[in-house]
């Protein structure tokens, strides 16, 4: 009788342990699924971050190119303005010369 009671106790303990083991396996499986999901999300965030970094780098390079173009355009404009000033001075000299000649002729 005591052997049977001990056997029944052990059987009950085995059943309990099997149930605990099954729950632990289920919890581990769920935790693994969550970890896989989070890892996937992390990979996606990392991919997006790398994409943003590439976009930022491209934008910076484009800004540098635009700045160089703006500087060249500014230099061309400065030269054209200087040429315009020279043309203006020459036109004023010719005007003065014409006025001088007219005064001489009329004078």
Secondary structure, 3 states (H helix, E strand, C coil): CHHHHHHHHHHHHHHHHHHHHHHHHHHHHHHHHHHHHHHHHHHHHHHHHHHHHHHHHHHHHHHHHHHHHHHHHHHHHHHHHHHHHHHHHHHHHHHHHHHHHHHHHHC
